[in-house]
């Protein structure tokens, strides 16, 4: 919604809409028809911008480990919402409102991290490790067999380039493994919080179980906020890294 409102306020869209309306009016079309033409142009401009933004967003790869973890994260948050709806204790229920926002924010941060993991996975797919290994072996053999110094120099250059690609692939593999580990630990922490919250809610519904239940929910809320804050820090680091990469490419 914010992006759509920003698109409506964008000067270029307003200028195009006004121009279309003016041209339609000059051509002799009724005022209402001219206004409709202007609004249609503005709607197309805003819609195209929104679609462009969506296309540019990283997506989670189908069949990937990160997608499986996000399916579990979605289930955990759905269970949380079910708990919030079924809770009859006011001492506990009042605290669900803030936790609901925290849970949603945590889920979105996990989704962003999972999407970034998929981006690294796509990069890995574009680098054929088997081919690079075969080329490394072939060039190593050619280097041993080379008899002239010029040939040796050229083969050494080729071998260095291949090994640089292999090193880059290993770094990507390490990066993906670290990101998957972060997604996994985040989802498991979220599932654990929801499980313990379900326990507190269940005990709170029993006679005498409500005593101290509100405090326990507050403790779980603090843990959830800690999880959200930690994921937010990781997300900010990734954003800053992306900005630095774009600046380097532009330079």
Secondary structure, 3 states (H helix, E strand, C coil): CHHHHHHHHCHHHHHHHHHHHHHHHHCCCCHHHHHHHHHHHHHHHHHHHHHHHHHHCCCCCCCCHHHHHHHHHHHHHHHHHHHHHHCCCHHHHHHHHHHHHHHHHHHHHHHHHHHHHHHHHHHHHCCCHHHHHHHHHHHHHHHHHCCCHHHHHHHHHHHHHHHHHHHHHHHHHHHHHHHHHHHHHHHHHHHHHHHHHHHHHHHHCCCCCCCCHHHHHHHHHHHHHHHHHHHHHHHHHHHHHHHHHHHHHHC
